[in-house]
Amino acid sequence: MTVKARIFVTYKESVFDPQGQAITDAVQSLGHPEVEKINVGKFFDVQLDPATKSVAQTVSEISEQLLVNFNLETYRYELLEEQQ
Amino acid sequence: MTVKARIFVTYKESVFDPQGQAITDAVQSLGHPEVEKINVGKFFDVQLDPATKSVAQTVSEISEQLLVNFNLETYRYELLEEQQ
């Protein structure tokens, strides 16, 4: 069996998001005053076999080992439905 | 009123995702044979006021003007609940 988990990585609330600020400025200057703020983030769609290890454990381990910089970033994840 | 839309940007199915492949290889070599594949993407959390323009229209316009490279990428979006 294979399941898919989506891990969302974002800056911590306390960390300035320079890319998001630059994109917000650019979008507003393109004529979108209705846009108030844009924040950016990454996501990882992880296809995995939960037979030997739980999804929660795998997600936690690979986030700590590789995917997330805990000095600046935080993450959460959700299971994806099969059709996505 | 302010609403929040999350725009997901991913490579098209037909486009090779080199970063995803590199991350998959790295995770597997760190001792995670349970991970079969990882794909990466970006997302944009857009806070906007839909009074003058619909969310769908704003999302479509800023995706075309700035956020998405339609040669390589595709996007979809969803509305976020307030607590997220």
N, CA and C atoms of all chains as a GROMACS GRO file, in nm:
protein
  504
    1MET      N    1   0.085  -0.120   0.000
    1MET     CA    2   0.000   0.000   0.000
    1MET      C    3   0.088   0.124   0.000
    2THR      N    4   0.042   0.223  -0.071
    2THR     CA    5   0.115   0.348  -0.077
    2THR      C    6   0.024   0.462  -0.034
    3VAL      N    7   0.075   0.549   0.049
    3VAL     CA    8  -0.003   0.668   0.084
    3VAL      C    9   0.079   0.791   0.047
    4LYS      N   10   0.009   0.902   0.037
    4LYS     CA   11   0.077   1.026   0.002
    4LYS      C   12   0.053   1.128   0.112
    5ALA      N   13   0.162   1.184   0.160
    5ALA     CA   14   0.152   1.289   0.262
    5ALA      C   15   0.208   1.417   0.202
    6ARG      N   16   0.142   1.527   0.230
    6ARG     CA   17   0.193   1.657   0.186
    6ARG      C   18   0.246   1.733   0.306
    7ILE      N   19   0.376   1.764   0.301
    7ILE     CA   20   0.440   1.838   0.410
    7ILE      C   21   0.453   1.984   0.367
    8PHE      N   22   0.395   2.074   0.446
    8PHE     CA   23   0.402   2.218   0.418
    8PHE      C   24   0.511   2.279   0.503
    9VAL      N   25   0.602   2.349   0.440
    9VAL     CA   26   0.710   2.416   0.514
    9VAL      C   27   0.696   2.567   0.496
   10THR      N   28   0.689   2.638   0.607
   10THR     CA   29   0.675   2.783   0.601
   10THR      C   30   0.774   2.847   0.698
   11TYR      N   31   0.799   2.976   0.676
   11TYR     CA   32   0.875   3.050   0.776
   11TYR      C   33   0.796   3.054   0.907
   12LYS      N   34   0.867   3.055   1.018
   12LYS     CA   35   0.804   3.082   1.146
   12LYS      C   36   0.742   3.221   1.144
   13GLU      N   37   0.642   3.239   1.228
   13GLU     CA   38   0.573   3.369   1.235
   13GLU      C   39   0.671   3.483   1.263
   14SER      N   40   0.772   3.455   1.343
   14SER     CA   41   0.863   3.561   1.387
   14SER      C   42   0.970   3.594   1.282
   15VAL      N   43   0.976   3.516   1.175
   15VAL     CA   44   1.082   3.534   1.076
   15VAL      C   45   1.029   3.612   0.956
   16PHE      N   46   1.100   3.714   0.915
   16PHE     CA   47   1.062   3.795   0.800
   16PHE      C   48   1.070   3.712   0.672
   17ASP      N   49   0.971   3.725   0.586
   17ASP     CA   50   0.961   3.650   0.461
   17ASP      C   51   0.991   3.746   0.345
   18PRO      N   52   1.119   3.761   0.309
   18PRO     CA   53   1.155   3.863   0.209
   18PRO      C   54   1.096   3.834   0.071
   19GLN      N   55   1.089   3.705   0.036
   19GLN     CA   56   1.034   3.669  -0.095
   19GLN      C   57   0.885   3.705  -0.101
   20GLY      N   58   0.814   3.675   0.008
   20GLY     CA   59   0.673   3.710   0.013
   20GLY      C   60   0.650   3.859   0.004
   21GLN      N   61   0.736   3.936   0.071
   21GLN     CA   62   0.722   4.081   0.066
   21GLN      C   63   0.747   4.134  -0.074
   22ALA      N   64   0.850   4.078  -0.139
   22ALA     CA   65   0.882   4.123  -0.275
   22ALA      C   66   0.768   4.089  -0.371
   23ILE      N   67   0.709   3.970  -0.354
   23ILE     CA   68   0.599   3.930  -0.442
   23ILE      C   69   0.475   4.015  -0.415
   24THR      N   70   0.449   4.044  -0.289
   24THR     CA   71   0.336   4.132  -0.256
   24THR      C   72   0.353   4.268  -0.324
   25ASP      N   73   0.473   4.324  -0.314
   25ASP     CA   74   0.499   4.455  -0.375
   25ASP      C   75   0.481   4.448  -0.527
   26ALA      N   76   0.533   4.342  -0.587
   26ALA     CA   77   0.525   4.329  -0.732
   26ALA      C   78   0.380   4.316  -0.778
   27VAL      N   79   0.304   4.234  -0.708
   27VAL     CA   80   0.164   4.213  -0.746
   27VAL      C   81   0.083   4.343  -0.731
   28GLN      N   82   0.109   4.416  -0.624
   28GLN     CA   83   0.036   4.542  -0.605
   28GLN      C   84   0.073   4.643  -0.713
   29SER      N   85   0.200   4.645  -0.751
   29SER     CA   86   0.240   4.742  -0.853
   29SER      C   87   0.193   4.702  -0.992
   30LEU      N   88   0.150   4.576  -1.007
   30LEU     CA   89   0.090   4.532  -1.134
   30LEU      C   90  -0.059   4.565  -1.140
   31GLY      N   91  -0.109   4.635  -1.039
   31GLY     CA   92  -0.249   4.678  -1.044
   31GLY      C   93  -0.344   4.589  -0.966
   32HIS      N   94  -0.299   4.541  -0.851
   32HIS     CA   95  -0.386   4.457  -0.768
   32HIS      C   96  -0.392   4.510  -0.624
   33PRO      N   97  -0.460   4.624  -0.607
   33PRO     CA   98  -0.474   4.677  -0.471
   33PRO      C   99  -0.558   4.586  -0.382
   34GLU      N  100  -0.634   4.494  -0.442
   34GLU     CA  101  -0.717   4.402  -0.362
   34GLU      C  102  -0.631   4.298  -0.290
   35VAL      N  103  -0.506   4.281  -0.331
   35VAL     CA  104  -0.417   4.186  -0.264
   35VAL      C  105  -0.347   4.256  -0.149
   36GLU      N  106  -0.367   4.204  -0.029
   36GLU     CA  107  -0.312   4.270   0.089
   36GLU      C  108  -0.177   4.213   0.129
   37LYS      N  109  -0.161   4.083   0.113
   37LYS     CA  110  -0.037   4.022   0.157
   37LYS      C  111  -0.022   3.885   0.092
   38ILE      N  112   0.101   3.850   0.057
   38ILE     CA  113   0.130   3.717   0.005
   38ILE      C  114   0.245   3.658   0.085
   39ASN      N  115   0.226   3.537   0.133
   39ASN     CA  116   0.336   3.463   0.195
   39ASN      C  117   0.367   3.342   0.108
   40VAL      N  118   0.493   3.305   0.105
   40VAL     CA  119   0.531   3.190   0.022
   40VAL      C  120   0.577   3.075   0.110
   41GLY      N  121   0.566   2.957   0.056
   41GLY     CA  122   0.612   2.838   0.126
   41GLY      C  123   0.642   2.727   0.026
   42LYS      N  124   0.699   2.619   0.078
   42LYS     CA  125   0.728   2.502  -0.004
   42LYS      C  126   0.639   2.388   0.043
   43PHE      N  127   0.615   2.293  -0.046
   43PHE     CA  128   0.555   2.170   0.002
   43PHE      C  129   0.622   2.051  -0.063
   44PHE      N  130   0.616   1.938   0.006
   44PHE     CA  131   0.675   1.813  -0.041
   44PHE      C  132   0.566   1.707  -0.042
   45ASP      N  133   0.540   1.652  -0.159
   45ASP     CA  134   0.446   1.540  -0.168
   45ASP      C  135   0.525   1.411  -0.156
   46VAL      N  136   0.505   1.341  -0.046
   46VAL     CA  137   0.585   1.223  -0.014
   46VAL      C  138   0.500   1.098  -0.033
   47GLN      N  139   0.541   1.016  -0.126
   47GLN     CA  140   0.472   0.890  -0.152
   47GLN      C  141   0.547   0.784  -0.072
   48LEU      N  142   0.478   0.713   0.016
   48LEU     CA  143   0.549   0.620   0.103
   48LEU      C  144   0.465   0.499   0.138
   49ASP      N  145   0.536   0.397   0.181
   49ASP     CA  146   0.474   0.269   0.218
   49ASP      C  147   0.476   0.260   0.371
   50PRO      N  148   0.359   0.271   0.435
   50PRO     CA  149   0.355   0.275   0.581
   50PRO      C  150   0.357   0.137   0.647
   51ALA      N  151   0.402   0.035   0.574
   51ALA     CA  152   0.398  -0.101   0.630
   51ALA      C  153   0.493  -0.117   0.749
   52THR      N  154   0.612  -0.059   0.737
   52THR     CA  155   0.713  -0.082   0.840
   52THR      C  156   0.726   0.033   0.940
   53LYS      N  157   0.677   0.149   0.901
   53LYS     CA  158   0.692   0.266   0.986
   53LYS      C  159   0.570   0.354   0.964
   54SER      N  160   0.519   0.417   1.070
   54SER     CA  161   0.398   0.499   1.053
   54SER      C  162   0.430   0.624   0.971
   55VAL      N  163   0.328   0.676   0.907
   55VAL     CA  164   0.344   0.799   0.830
   55VAL      C  165   0.396   0.911   0.919
   56ALA      N  166   0.338   0.923   1.038
   56ALA     CA  167   0.380   1.031   1.129
   56ALA      C  168   0.528   1.022   1.161
   57GLN      N  169   0.576   0.899   1.182
   57GLN     CA  170   0.717   0.882   1.217
   57GLN      C  171   0.808   0.916   1.099
   58THR      N  172   0.774   0.866   0.981
   58THR     CA  173   0.854   0.897   0.863
   58THR      C  174   0.858   1.047   0.838
   59VAL      N  175   0.741   1.110   0.844
   59VAL     CA  176   0.735   1.254   0.817
   59VAL      C  177   0.820   1.331   0.918
   60SER      N  178   0.810   1.294   1.043
   60SER     CA  179   0.887   1.360   1.146
   60SER      C  180   1.038   1.342   1.123
   61GLU      N  181   1.077   1.220   1.090
   61GLU     CA  182   1.220   1.193   1.071
   61GLU      C  183   1.278   1.266   0.950
   62ILE      N  184   1.211   1.257   0.835
   62ILE     CA  185   1.270   1.321   0.716
   62ILE      C  186   1.262   1.474   0.726
   63SER      N  187   1.164   1.525   0.798
   63SER     CA  188   1.159   1.671   0.818
   63SER      C  189   1.279   1.716   0.900
   64GLU      N  190   1.310   1.641   1.004
   64GLU     CA  191   1.422   1.679   1.089
   64GLU      C  192   1.556   1.657   1.020
   65GLN      N  193   1.566   1.549   0.944
   65GLN     CA  194   1.694   1.516   0.883
   65GLN      C  195   1.726   1.601   0.761
   66LEU      N  196   1.622   1.645   0.690
   66LEU     CA  197   1.651   1.705   0.560
   66LEU      C  198   1.561   1.823   0.521
   67LEU      N  199   1.432   1.810   0.539
   67LEU     CA  200   1.341   1.900   0.469
   67LEU      C  201   1.322   2.036   0.535
   68VAL      N  202   1.339   2.041   0.666
   68VAL     CA  203   1.303   2.164   0.738
   68VAL      C  204   1.423   2.220   0.812
   69ASN      N  205   1.443   2.351   0.798
   69ASN     CA  206   1.542   2.423   0.877
   69ASN      C  207   1.470   2.480   1.000
   70PHE      N  208   1.487   2.413   1.112
   70PHE     CA  209   1.407   2.448   1.230
   70PHE      C  210   1.447   2.582   1.293
   71ASN      N  211   1.559   2.638   1.250
   71ASN     CA  212   1.593   2.772   1.298
   71ASN      C  213   1.497   2.876   1.243
   72LEU      N  214   1.456   2.856   1.118
   72LEU     CA  215   1.375   2.957   1.051
   72LEU      C  216   1.235   2.909   1.016
   73GLU      N  217   1.221   2.779   1.005
   73GLU     CA  218   1.100   2.725   0.944
   73GLU      C  219   1.022   2.635   1.039
   74THR      N  220   0.898   2.614   1.003
   74THR     CA  221   0.815   2.518   1.074
   74THR      C  222   0.738   2.438   0.970
   75TYR      N  223   0.677   2.327   1.011
   75TYR     CA  224   0.605   2.246   0.912
   75TYR      C  225   0.480   2.186   0.974
   76ARG      N  226   0.391   2.148   0.885
   76ARG     CA  227   0.282   2.060   0.924
   76ARG      C  228   0.254   1.971   0.804
   77TYR      N  229   0.176   1.866   0.823
   77TYR     CA  230   0.149   1.779   0.708
   77TYR      C  231   0.006   1.731   0.711
   78GLU      N  232  -0.039   1.686   0.594
   78GLU     CA  233  -0.171   1.624   0.586
   78GLU      C  234  -0.163   1.508   0.489
   79LEU      N  235  -0.253   1.413   0.507
   79LEU     CA  236  -0.262   1.302   0.413
   79LEU      C  237  -0.344   1.346   0.293
   80LEU      N  238  -0.297   1.310   0.175
   80LEU     CA  239  -0.371   1.346   0.054
   80LEU      C  240  -0.465   1.233   0.015
   81GLU      N  241  -0.579   1.271  -0.037
   81GLU     CA  242  -0.668   1.170  -0.095
   81GLU      C  243  -0.604   1.117  -0.223
   82GLU      N  244  -0.645   1.000  -0.260
   82GLU     CA  245  -0.581   0.934  -0.375
   82GLU      C  246  -0.597   1.009  -0.507
   83GLN      N  247  -0.708   1.081  -0.523
   83GLN     CA  248  -0.731   1.144  -0.654
   83GLN      C  249  -0.646   1.268  -0.676
   84GLN      N  250  -0.579   1.318  -0.570
   84GLN     CA  251  -0.504   1.442  -0.587
   84GLN      C  252  -0.367   1.419  -0.647
   85MET      N  253  -1.389   4.289   0.423
   85MET     CA  254  -1.369   4.146   0.446
   85MET      C  255  -1.241   4.099   0.377
   86THR      N  256  -1.174   4.006   0.442
   86THR     CA  257  -1.051   3.952   0.385
   86THR      C  258  -1.063   3.800   0.376
   87VAL      N  259  -1.023   3.747   0.265
   87VAL     CA  260  -1.019   3.601   0.253
   87VAL      C  261  -0.876   3.559   0.219
   88LYS      N  262  -0.848   3.433   0.242
   88LYS     CA  263  -0.715   3.382   0.214
   88LYS      C  264  -0.726   3.267   0.115
   89ALA      N  265  -0.652   3.278   0.007
   89ALA     CA  266  -0.647   3.171  -0.092
   89ALA      C  267  -0.506   3.114  -0.097
   90ARG      N  268  -0.496   2.983  -0.106
   90ARG     CA  269  -0.366   2.920  -0.119
   90ARG      C  270  -0.351   2.868  -0.262
   91ILE      N  271  -0.250   2.921  -0.331
   91ILE     CA  272  -0.223   2.881  -0.470
   91ILE      C  273  -0.107   2.783  -0.468
   92PHE      N  274  -0.131   2.662  -0.520
   92PHE     CA  275  -0.028   2.559  -0.528
   92PHE      C  276   0.032   2.559  -0.668
   93VAL      N  277   0.163   2.567  -0.676
   93VAL     CA  278   0.230   2.565  -0.807
   93VAL      C  279   0.320   2.442  -0.813
   94THR      N  280   0.299   2.362  -0.914
   94THR     CA  281   0.379   2.240  -0.931
   94THR      C  282   0.427   2.231  -1.076
   95TYR      N  283   0.528   2.147  -1.096
   95TYR     CA  284   0.566   2.115  -1.233
   95TYR      C  285   0.452   2.039  -1.301
   96LYS      N  286   0.438   2.060  -1.431
   96LYS     CA  287   0.347   1.976  -1.509
   96LYS      C  288   0.393   1.831  -1.501
   97GLU      N  289   0.300   1.741  -1.521
   97GLU     CA  290   0.330   1.597  -1.516
   97GLU      C  291   0.444   1.560  -1.611
   98SER      N  292   0.447   1.626  -1.727
   98SER     CA  293   0.543   1.589  -1.830
   98SER      C  294   0.682   1.646  -1.805
   99VAL      N  295   0.696   1.731  -1.704
   99VAL     CA  296   0.823   1.798  -1.680
   99VAL      C  297   0.898   1.728  -1.567
  100PHE      N  298   1.024   1.700  -1.591
  100PHE     CA  299   1.108   1.637  -1.491
  100PHE      C  300   1.131   1.732  -1.373
  101ASP      N  301   1.122   1.677  -1.252
  101ASP     CA  302   1.137   1.755  -1.130
  101ASP      C  303   1.273   1.720  -1.067
  102PRO      N  304   1.379   1.790  -1.107
  102PRO     CA  305   1.513   1.751  -1.060
  102PRO      C  306   1.532   1.765  -0.910
  103GLN      N  307   1.471   1.868  -0.852
  103GLN     CA  308   1.484   1.889  -0.708
  103GLN      C  309   1.415   1.775  -0.633
  104GLY      N  310   1.298   1.736  -0.681
  104GLY     CA  311   1.227   1.624  -0.618
  104GLY      C  312   1.307   1.495  -0.627
  105GLN      N  313   1.369   1.473  -0.742
  105GLN     CA  314   1.450   1.351  -0.758
  105GLN      C  315   1.569   1.352  -0.664
  106ALA      N  316   1.635   1.467  -0.654
  106ALA     CA  317   1.752   1.478  -0.565
  106ALA      C  318   1.711   1.456  -0.419
  107ILE      N  319   1.597   1.510  -0.380
  107ILE     CA  320   1.551   1.494  -0.242
  107ILE      C  321   1.511   1.350  -0.215
  108THR      N  322   1.446   1.287  -0.313
  108THR     CA  323   1.411   1.145  -0.298
  108THR      C  324   1.537   1.062  -0.275
  109ASP      N  325   1.638   1.085  -0.358
  109ASP     CA  326   1.764   1.010  -0.345
  109ASP      C  327   1.827   1.033  -0.208
  110ALA      N  328   1.829   1.158  -0.165
  110ALA     CA  329   1.892   1.192  -0.037
  110ALA      C  330   1.819   1.126   0.078
  111VAL      N  331   1.687   1.131   0.075
  111VAL     CA  332   1.608   1.072   0.184
  111VAL      C  333   1.628   0.921   0.189
  112GLN      N  334   1.629   0.858   0.074
  112GLN     CA  335   1.649   0.713   0.072
  112GLN      C  336   1.788   0.677   0.124
  113SER      N  337   1.887   0.756   0.087
  113SER     CA  338   2.022   0.724   0.133
  113SER      C  339   2.041   0.755   0.281
  114LEU      N  340   1.949   0.830   0.339
  114LEU     CA  341   1.952   0.854   0.484
  114LEU      C  342   1.884   0.741   0.560
  115GLY      N  343   1.841   0.637   0.490
  115GLY     CA  344   1.783   0.523   0.559
  115GLY      C  345   1.632   0.521   0.561
  116HIS      N  346   1.571   0.564   0.450
  116HIS     CA  347   1.425   0.561   0.443
  116HIS      C  348   1.378   0.489   0.316
  117PRO      N  349   1.394   0.355   0.314
  117PRO     CA  350   1.345   0.281   0.198
  117PRO      C  351   1.193   0.286   0.184
  118GLU      N  352   1.123   0.325   0.294
  118GLU     CA  353   0.977   0.333   0.287
  118GLU      C  354   0.930   0.451   0.202
  119VAL      N  355   1.020   0.546   0.175
  119VAL     CA  356   0.984   0.660   0.092
  119VAL      C  357   1.008   0.625  -0.055
  120GLU      N  358   0.902   0.631  -0.133
  120GLU     CA  359   0.913   0.590  -0.273
  120GLU      C  360   0.944   0.707  -0.366
  121LYS      N  361   0.884   0.821  -0.336
  121LYS     CA  362   0.901   0.934  -0.426
  121LYS      C  363   0.863   1.062  -0.353
  122ILE      N  364   0.938   1.168  -0.382
  122ILE     CA  365   0.903   1.299  -0.329
  122ILE      C  366   0.899   1.399  -0.444
  123ASN      N  367   0.791   1.473  -0.451
  123ASN     CA  368   0.782   1.585  -0.545
  123ASN      C  369   0.775   1.714  -0.465
  124VAL      N  370   0.833   1.819  -0.522
  124VAL     CA  371   0.832   1.946  -0.451
  124VAL      C  372   0.747   2.048  -0.526
  125GLY      N  373   0.698   2.144  -0.454
  125GLY     CA  374   0.620   2.252  -0.513
  125GLY      C  375   0.625   2.375  -0.425
  126LYS      N  376   0.570   2.482  -0.477
  126LYS     CA  377   0.561   2.606  -0.400
  126LYS      C  378   0.415   2.635  -0.372
  127PHE      N  379   0.392   2.712  -0.268
  127PHE     CA  380   0.257   2.766  -0.253
  127PHE      C  381   0.262   2.912  -0.210
  128PHE      N  382   0.156   2.984  -0.243
  128PHE     CA  383   0.143   3.125  -0.212
  128PHE      C  384   0.014   3.145  -0.134
  129ASP      N  385   0.025   3.196  -0.013
  129ASP     CA  386  -0.094   3.229   0.064
  129ASP      C  387  -0.127   3.375   0.038
  130VAL      N  388  -0.238   3.397  -0.030
  130VAL     CA  389  -0.275   3.530  -0.076
  130VAL      C  390  -0.392   3.581   0.008
  131GLN      N  391  -0.366   3.689   0.079
  131GLN     CA  392  -0.470   3.751   0.159
  131GLN      C  393  -0.528   3.864   0.076
  132LEU      N  394  -0.658   3.860   0.050
  132LEU     CA  395  -0.713   3.959  -0.042
  132LEU      C  396  -0.855   3.999  -0.003
  133ASP      N  397  -0.895   4.114  -0.057
  133ASP     CA  398  -1.027   4.169  -0.032
  133ASP      C  399  -1.111   4.147  -0.158
  134PRO      N  400  -1.211   4.059  -0.152
  134PRO     CA  401  -1.287   4.026  -0.273
  134PRO      C  402  -1.400   4.124  -0.304
  135ALA      N  403  -1.396   4.245  -0.245
  135ALA     CA  404  -1.507   4.338  -0.264
  135ALA      C  405  -1.520   4.384  -0.409
  136THR      N  406  -1.405   4.411  -0.472
  136THR     CA  407  -1.412   4.469  -0.606
  136THR      C  408  -1.388   4.367  -0.716
  137LYS      N  409  -1.328   4.253  -0.681
  137LYS     CA  410  -1.294   4.153  -0.782
  137LYS      C  411  -1.307   4.017  -0.717
  138SER      N  412  -1.356   3.919  -0.790
  138SER     CA  413  -1.373   3.786  -0.729
  138SER      C  414  -1.238   3.722  -0.701
  139VAL      N  415  -1.237   3.632  -0.604
  139VAL     CA  416  -1.114   3.560  -0.572
  139VAL      C  417  -1.062   3.486  -0.695
  140ALA      N  418  -1.152   3.420  -0.766
  140ALA     CA  419  -1.111   3.342  -0.884
  140ALA      C  420  -1.042   3.431  -0.986
  141GLN      N  421  -1.096   3.552  -1.004
  141GLN     CA  422  -1.038   3.641  -1.105
  141GLN      C  423  -0.901   3.692  -1.060
  142THR      N  424  -0.890   3.733  -0.936
  142THR     CA  425  -0.760   3.778  -0.885
  142THR      C  426  -0.656   3.668  -0.894
  143VAL      N  427  -0.694   3.548  -0.851
  143VAL     CA  428  -0.598   3.436  -0.853
  143VAL      C  429  -0.553   3.408  -0.995
  144SER      N  430  -0.647   3.405  -1.087
  144SER     CA  431  -0.612   3.379  -1.226
  144SER      C  432  -0.519   3.487  -1.280
  145GLU      N  433  -0.548   3.613  -1.251
  145GLU     CA  434  -0.467   3.722  -1.304
  145GLU      C  435  -0.325   3.723  -1.247
  146ILE      N  436  -0.312   3.709  -1.116
  146ILE     CA  437  -0.176   3.718  -1.060
  146ILE      C  438  -0.095   3.591  -1.092
  147SER      N  439  -0.164   3.479  -1.111
  147SER     CA  440  -0.091   3.359  -1.152
  147SER      C  441  -0.033   3.379  -1.292
  148GLU      N  442  -0.113   3.434  -1.380
  148GLU     CA  443  -0.065   3.456  -1.517
  148GLU      C  444   0.040   3.564  -1.524
  149GLN      N  445   0.022   3.670  -1.446
  149GLN     CA  446   0.114   3.783  -1.456
  149GLN      C  447   0.247   3.758  -1.386
  150LEU      N  448   0.246   3.674  -1.282
  150LEU     CA  449   0.367   3.670  -1.201
  150LEU      C  450   0.402   3.532  -1.144
  151LEU      N  451   0.305   3.462  -1.089
  151LEU     CA  452   0.340   3.351  -1.001
  151LEU      C  453   0.373   3.221  -1.072
  152VAL      N  454   0.317   3.201  -1.190
  152VAL     CA  455   0.329   3.070  -1.255
  152VAL      C  456   0.399   3.082  -1.390
  153ASN      N  457   0.493   2.994  -1.414
  153ASN     CA  458   0.556   2.981  -1.546
  153ASN      C  459   0.482   2.871  -1.620
  154PHE      N  460   0.393   2.912  -1.709
  154PHE     CA  461   0.304   2.815  -1.772
  154PHE      C  462   0.374   2.722  -1.871
  155ASN      N  463   0.498   2.752  -1.905
  155ASN     CA  464   0.574   2.658  -1.988
  155ASN      C  465   0.603   2.530  -1.912
  156LEU      N  466   0.632   2.544  -1.784
  156LEU     CA  467   0.676   2.430  -1.703
  156LEU      C  468   0.579   2.393  -1.593
  157GLU      N  469   0.500   2.489  -1.549
  157GLU     CA  470   0.425   2.472  -1.425
  157GLU      C  471   0.275   2.478  -1.447
  158THR      N  472   0.206   2.429  -1.349
  158THR     CA  473   0.061   2.440  -1.346
  158THR      C  474   0.020   2.479  -1.204
  159TYR      N  475  -0.104   2.522  -1.186
  159TYR     CA  476  -0.145   2.562  -1.052
  159TYR      C  477  -0.290   2.525  -1.026
  160ARG      N  478  -0.321   2.520  -0.898
  160ARG     CA  479  -0.461   2.517  -0.857
  160ARG      C  480  -0.466   2.593  -0.724
  161TYR      N  481  -0.587   2.626  -0.681
  161TYR     CA  482  -0.594   2.700  -0.556
  161TYR      C  483  -0.712   2.652  -0.474
  162GLU      N  484  -0.706   2.684  -0.346
  162GLU     CA  485  -0.819   2.657  -0.258
  162GLU      C  486  -0.833   2.773  -0.160
  163LEU      N  487  -0.954   2.789  -0.110
  163LEU     CA  488  -0.976   2.889  -0.006
  163LEU      C  489  -0.938   2.829   0.128
  164LEU      N  490  -0.869   2.907   0.209
  164LEU     CA  491  -0.831   2.859   0.342
  164LEU      C  492  -0.936   2.901   0.444
  165GLU      N  493  -0.959   2.814   0.539
  165GLU     CA  494  -1.044   2.852   0.653
  165GLU      C  495  -0.969   2.954   0.737
  166GLU      N  496  -1.042   3.029   0.814
  166GLU     CA  497  -0.980   3.139   0.888
  166GLU      C  498  -0.877   3.094   0.990
  167GLN      N  499  -0.896   2.975   1.048
  167GLN     CA  500  -0.806   2.935   1.157
  167GLN      C  501  -0.669   2.891   1.106
  168GLN      N  502  -0.655   2.872   0.976
  168GLN     CA  503  -0.527   2.821   0.926
  168GLN      C  504  -0.423   2.931   0.910
   0.00000   0.00000   0.00000
